[in-house]
Amino acid sequence: MIRQIRGHVLSIGAASAVVEVAGFGIEVRMSAPETLSVGGEVRLATYLAVKQDGMELYGFPDAADRDFFEHMLSVSGVGPKTALSLLRRAPRAALEGAIGKRDLAYLTKVVGLGKKSAEKMLLELADKIGPHNHDNADGEVFDTLIALGYTEREARVALQTIPEETVGKEARLKAALSVTH
């Protein structure tokens, strides 16, 4: 199992990056490859998915994101592509918080999961994740953005770009609005 890679970024795509490791160009699927820079050095925690039609390597900025990704894979019906898609829509800390607090509204509105999928995720992961601080500010910010005329997709993208250290509904709303304008 490949648990970590380090190398120089050769190219960046919409959902992956190619990292040169020991002379090999290795494609790594990521939730946010745009955070990397071509030519820069990168160290990624990784998960290797072995399937019938080949192997895919998934990369994360740290081991905590990789471990959460692996927790999501334990939910029946959630594969690597779905788990990575969820990490594209919301930061790990926010997802962990919503799951820890069993916040169905956050998972359905902000993350965009269907009600049954969100309920299944809460049921299967809540005990593994444990309680986290999640004040539902993002749910309220999401509703406010929708009320202001943003599409659900635009609101999700705006929430994803808010720095994690920004706390409170007003501060998070201000940060979301500054990104979208």
Beta strands, then each sheet from edge to edge (+ up, - down):
strand 1: 4-12
strand 2: 16-21
strand 3: 24-29
strand 4: 41-51
strand 5: 54-60
sheet 1: 1+ 2- 3+ 5+ 4- 1+
end
